[in-house]
Amino acid sequence: MRKIVLSSMVILSFVLSLTFSSSAMAKNEVRFVYVPWTCVTIKTEVAEFILGNLGYETSSMMLSVPIAYQGMASGDADVFLGNWMPTMKSIAEPHFASGKVKQLNPVMENCRYTLAVPTYAYNAGLQHFQDIAGFKDILDYRIYGIEEGNDGNEVIEKMINENMFGLGDFELIPSSESGMLSQVQNFARNEEWIVFLGWSPHWMNNIIDMQYLKGSDERTFGENDGTATVYINIRSEFDQEQPNVARFLDNLVVPIDMINEAMTMLHEDNTLGDLDAGLAWLKNNPEVYRGWLDGVTTIDNKPALPVVEAAMAR
């Protein structure tokens, strides 16, 4: 398993083609792209673990959302397990329309992705997108997002640029996932007010006393107050080239409880890695991974389940 983590957008574009293309013709290779969100990282590392033990050569690269799609569209990457919809619509749909990237079945359903606030701010009246501007002074005209280029940041920037809900004077504060949540926790300790990008599944829902704002619609984070579905995306033709991997991906439905509990483990024990937490949950819920491996084989056509269970027992 090869894992590449980079930060500069310019370097990413160059290294994406250099690193992935150099082994693009390798037999039985599966090249994942992922974004720096713990929920996506857990899914990706667990999928790499399973496929690696089935005999595939796996690699993964952490990228921004737009660069991840460019990688799949150019044929330099194969699989992305983090297509949050509808907020990624503006980034993903042009690639679907071109036929270069395919959207497969949902990997997680009934998720949430929208703006959130600490419960004390919600109880004091900040409950809806249209309430934010009324508390602009106490919020210091700021809304906190995550990494640059993220689809959620794009939604916030659209709301500001178009003065939606009277937010024209506000500023987006981008950060990493961990940086933003650290800021939220610092604010919450002093009962200071903050509006931030929240989502479920995530440990924030267990650790931070928070509420999601009402008011999201098709122009922002989607209808039903930001209810989201996460899909698997692949580059065009990957499923025909690797039908056994495609069968595994078709089976890959991840319960929200798995991600919430795995992320809580990671938050409470900093010695654990993402894969450790994901496998710990699966060992206690074997019916989940057994369903993923239904009809799946190793690269030499042996049943996948005994091989993966032996690897998990080590």
C-alpha positions in Angstrom: 0.0 0.0 0.0 1.4 3.4 -1.0 0.1 6.6 0.5 1.0 10.1 -0.8 0.1 13.2 1.2 0.7 16.6 -0.4 -0.6 20.1 0.1 0.3 22.6 -2.7 -2.3 22.6 -5.5 0.5 23.2 -8.1 2.6 20.4 -6.8 -0.4 18.2 -6.6 -1.2 18.6 -10.3 2.3 17.8 -11.3 2.8 14.9 -8.9 -0.6 13.4 -9.6 0.4 12.7 -13.2 3.9 11.8 -12.4 3.2 9.4 -9.5 0.0 7.7 -10.7 0.8 7.6 -14.4 4.2 6.0 -13.8 2.5 2.8 -12.8 -0.8 3.3 -14.7 -0.4 0.0 -16.7 0.4 -2.1 -13.6 -1.8 -5.2 -13.6 -4.4 -5.4 -10.7 -3.6 -1.9 -9.5 -6.2 0.2 -7.7 -5.4 3.9 -7.3 -7.6 5.7 -4.7 -7.9 9.5 -4.3 -9.3 10.9 -1.1 -9.8 14.2 0.6 -8.5 15.2 4.1 -11.7 14.3 6.0 -11.4 11.6 8.6 -14.6 9.9 7.4 -13.3 9.5 3.9 -9.9 8.5 5.1 -11.3 5.6 7.2 -13.3 4.3 4.3 -10.4 4.5 1.9 -7.9 2.8 4.3 -10.3 0.0 5.1 -10.9 -0.6 1.3 -7.2 -0.5 0.6 -6.6 -3.1 3.4 -9.2 -5.4 2.0 -8.1 -5.2 -1.6 -4.5 -5.4 -0.6 -5.1 -8.7 1.1 -6.9 -9.9 -2.0 -3.7 -9.4 -4.0 -4.2 -6.0 -5.5 -1.5 -3.3 -5.5 -3.2 -0.3 -3.9 -2.1 3.3 -3.6 -3.8 6.5 -2.4 -3.3 10.2 -2.7 -4.8 12.9 -0.6 -6.1 15.8 -2.8 -8.5 18.6 -2.8 -11.9 17.8 -4.3 -11.4 19.5 -7.7 -8.0 17.8 -8.1 -9.4 14.4 -7.2 -11.9 14.7 -10.0 -9.2 15.9 -12.4 -7.2 12.8 -11.5 -10.1 10.4 -12.3 -11.1 12.3 -15.4 -7.5 12.2 -16.8 -7.2 8.4 -16.1 -4.6 9.0 -13.4 -6.7 7.7 -10.5 -9.4 5.1 -10.2 -11.6 5.4 -7.1 -13.0 8.1 -4.9 -15.2 7.1 -1.9 -16.2 10.7 -0.8 -18.7 12.1 -3.4 -20.9 14.1 -1.0 -24.0 15.1 -2.8 -25.6 17.5 -3.5 -22.9 19.9 -2.3 -20.3 18.4 -4.8 -22.7 18.8 -7.7 -21.0 21.8 -9.3 -17.5 20.1 -9.2 -18.6 16.5 -10.0 -21.4 16.8 -12.5 -19.3 18.2 -15.4 -17.1 15.1 -15.1 -20.1 12.8 -15.0 -21.5 14.6 -18.1 -18.3 14.1 -20.0 -18.4 10.4 -19.4 -15.0 10.4 -17.8 -16.1 9.7 -14.2 -19.0 7.4 -13.1 -21.1 7.7 -10.1 -21.8 4.3 -8.5 -24.1 3.3 -5.7 -24.2 5.2 -2.4 -21.6 4.2 0.2 -23.4 6.1 3.0 -26.9 7.5 3.2 -28.8 9.9 5.5 -25.7 12.0 6.2 -25.7 15.7 7.0 -23.6 18.5 5.7 -24.5 22.1 6.4 -23.8 25.0 8.8 -23.8 24.4 12.5 -23.5 26.4 15.8 -22.9 25.5 19.4 -26.2 24.7 21.2 -26.0 27.8 23.5 -26.1 30.0 20.3 -28.9 28.0 18.9 -30.9 28.3 22.1 -30.3 32.0 22.1 -32.0 32.4 18.6 -29.4 31.5 16.0 -31.4 28.6 14.4 -31.8 29.4 10.7 -29.5 30.7 7.9 -31.6 33.9 7.9 -30.7 34.5 11.6 -26.9 34.6 11.0 -26.8 38.3 9.8 -28.7 39.4 12.8 -25.9 38.2 15.0 -23.1 39.5 12.8 -21.3 41.6 15.5 -21.1 38.7 18.0 -20.0 36.4 15.2 -17.3 39.0 14.0 -18.7 38.6 10.5 -17.0 35.2 10.1 -18.1 31.7 9.0 -15.6 28.9 9.5 -15.0 26.3 6.8 -12.4 23.7 6.0 -9.7 23.3 3.4 -9.4 25.5 0.3 -11.2 24.3 -2.7 -13.7 22.2 -0.7 -17.3 22.1 -2.0 -18.7 23.3 1.4 -16.5 26.3 1.3 -17.7 27.0 -2.2 -21.3 27.0 -1.0 -20.4 29.4 1.8 -18.6 31.7 -0.6 -21.6 31.7 -2.9 -23.8 32.7 0.0 -21.5 35.6 0.8 -20.9 36.7 -2.8 -24.6 36.7 -3.7 -25.5 38.2 -0.4 -27.8 35.3 0.4 -29.5 35.6 3.8 -27.9 39.0 4.1 -24.4 37.5 4.4 -22.6 39.9 2.0 -20.4 41.4 4.7 -19.3 38.1 6.1 -15.9 36.4 5.5 -15.1 32.7 5.0 -12.3 31.5 7.3 -10.8 28.3 5.6 -8.8 25.8 7.6 -8.2 22.1 7.9 -10.8 19.8 9.4 -8.8 19.5 12.6 -8.0 23.2 12.7 -11.6 24.3 12.3 -12.8 21.9 15.0 -10.1 22.9 17.4 -11.3 26.5 16.9 -14.9 25.5 17.5 -13.9 23.7 20.7 -11.9 26.8 21.9 -14.9 29.0 21.2 -17.3 26.6 23.0 -15.2 26.5 26.1 -15.8 30.2 26.6 -19.3 30.2 25.2 -18.2 32.4 22.3 -20.4 32.3 19.2 -19.3 30.7 16.0 -20.9 29.4 12.8 -19.0 26.5 11.2 -19.3 23.8 8.6 -20.6 20.7 10.2 -21.3 17.2 9.0 -22.4 13.7 10.1 -21.0 11.1 10.5 -18.2 12.7 12.5 -17.0 12.6 16.1 -17.9 16.3 16.4 -21.6 15.2 16.9 -20.6 13.2 20.0 -18.0 15.6 21.5 -19.3 19.1 20.7 -22.7 20.2 22.0 -23.9 21.6 18.6 -27.0 22.1 16.4 -27.4 22.2 12.7 -29.0 25.3 11.3 -32.3 25.2 9.3 -32.7 26.9 6.0 -30.6 25.0 3.5 -32.1 24.6 0.1 -31.2 23.6 -3.4 -29.0 26.7 -3.8 -26.9 25.9 -0.8 -26.3 22.6 1.0 -29.4 20.9 -0.5 -32.9 20.4 0.6 -34.0 18.8 3.9 -31.6 21.0 5.9 -28.5 19.6 4.3 -29.3 15.9 4.3 -26.6 14.3 2.1 -25.8 11.1 0.3 -22.2 9.9 -0.2 -21.5 8.0 -3.5 -18.6 6.0 -4.8 -17.0 7.5 -8.0 -14.7 5.7 -10.4 -12.9 6.7 -13.6 -14.7 5.6 -16.8 -14.1 2.0 -17.8 -12.5 1.0 -14.4 -15.4 -1.3 -13.6 -15.0 -3.1 -16.9 -11.2 -3.4 -16.4 -11.6 -4.6 -12.8 -14.9 -6.4 -12.5 -14.0 -8.1 -9.2 -13.1 -4.7 -7.6 -16.3 -3.2 -9.0 -18.3 -6.0 -7.3 -16.7 -5.1 -4.0 -17.5 -1.5 -4.6 -21.1 -2.3 -5.4 -21.3 -4.1 -2.1 -19.6 -1.4 -0.1 -22.2 0.2 2.1 -20.8 1.8 5.2 -23.1 2.3 8.2 -23.0 5.8 9.8 -22.5 4.1 13.2 -19.2 2.6 11.9 -17.8 6.1 11.0 -19.2 7.8 14.1 -17.8 5.2 16.5 -14.4 4.8 14.7 -13.9 8.6 14.7 -14.8 8.8 18.4 -12.1 6.1 19.0 -9.6 8.2 17.1 -10.5 11.3 19.1 -10.2 9.5 22.4 -7.0 7.6 21.6 -4.4 9.4 19.6 -2.2 6.3 19.3 -4.8 4.7 16.9 -4.6 5.2 13.2 -7.6 5.5 10.9 -7.3 1.9 9.7 -7.0 0.6 13.3 -10.2 2.3 14.3 -12.1 1.1 11.2 -10.9 -2.5 11.6 -11.7 -2.5 15.4 -15.3 -1.6 14.5 -15.6 -4.2 11.8 -14.3 -7.0 14.1 -17.2 -6.3 16.4 -19.6 -6.1 13.4 -18.5 -8.9 11.1 -21.8 -9.1 9.2 -20.9 -5.8 7.6 -17.7 -6.8 6.0 -19.1 -10.2 5.1 -21.7 -8.5 3.1 -19.0 -6.4 1.3 -17.2 -9.6 0.2 -20.3 -11.5 -1.2 -19.3 -12.8 -4.6 -15.8 -11.2 -4.3 -12.6 -13.2 -4.9 -8.8 -12.8 -4.6 -6.9 -12.0 -7.8 -6.3 -15.8 -8.2 -10.1 -16.5 -7.9 -10.2 -17.9 -4.4 -13.1 -16.8 -2.0 -12.3 -13.4 -0.5 -13.9 -13.9 2.9 -11.5 -16.4 4.5 -8.5 -14.4 3.3 -9.7 -11.1 4.7 -10.8 -12.7 8.0 -7.3 -14.3 8.4 -5.7 -10.9 7.7 -8.0 -9.2 10.3 -7.1 -11.8 12.9 -3.4 -11.1 12.6 
